[in-house]
Amino acid sequence: MSDFPLKITEAALKQALYARQKESITPDFYLTVGVKGGGCSGMQHTLAFSNEIDEDYITQTFYQGDDILLVAVDNFSALYLQDVTMDYISENLKEGFKFIGGAQKKTCACGSSFSV
């Protein structure tokens, strides 16, 4: 799989760059986006900054002005993230990254896990 599977909205990009800066993480680290088993619906999305990725990752650089965000998705997670959009929402009492679309058939009530 060579095409990057995930789309990232401007709001998500802005928040990821803010989180990186707040944690004093250098721009050469990747935001790794993944999927793992768990949660009440069976699968969960994962986000972490890492400077160690291997050949099993698909990478893309996202730009906001002069700043860049390196994003990496492992091949396993890419299957679940195909045609998914990562957004950042802040409404009412809900705030955080939200994953929309793709093969998700059902999400839990709190929105933190999904099933396919």
Secondary structure, DSSP 8 states (H G I E B T S, - for coil): --S--EEE-HHHHHHHHHHHHHTT--TTSEEEEEEEE-STTSEEEEEEEES---TTEEEEEEEETTEEEEEEEEHHHHHHHTTEEEEEEEETTEEEEEEEETT--EE-TTSSEEE-
